[in-house]
Amino acid sequence: MAEAKGLSKPVKLKSDLAAFLGETELPRTEITQKLWNYIKSNKLQTRSENGQPENAGKFIVADAKLLTVFKNTNATSKSGKVTDLRNLKEGETINMMQMASVVGANIE
């Protein structure tokens, strides 16, 4: 069997994400899938920035559990866009497009 590469290759999770997911290593694809499963099952999506959870939309509402993972995010993309969620508070939202930065900031 071929060795997993790219997004399918398991990566080591930092402590907060490992505690959240109950795993120490996972491929990026599974990390993202498990985060989305949690978000959807807990109805943590909204159509408006800092809106109330309504289980649909492009914004993710940070609950206490997600906040432990989100607060580790301070990243700059290749295009220069900064994603700094260190001061995010419970009930505030992030754009779903920031999930890649969240995952990247929580792996080693």
Secondary structure by P-SEA (a helix, b strand, c coil): ccccccccbbbbbcaaaaaaaccccccaaaaaaaaaaaaaaaccccccccccccccccbbbbcaaaaaaaaacccccccbbbbbcccccccccccccaaaaaaaaacc
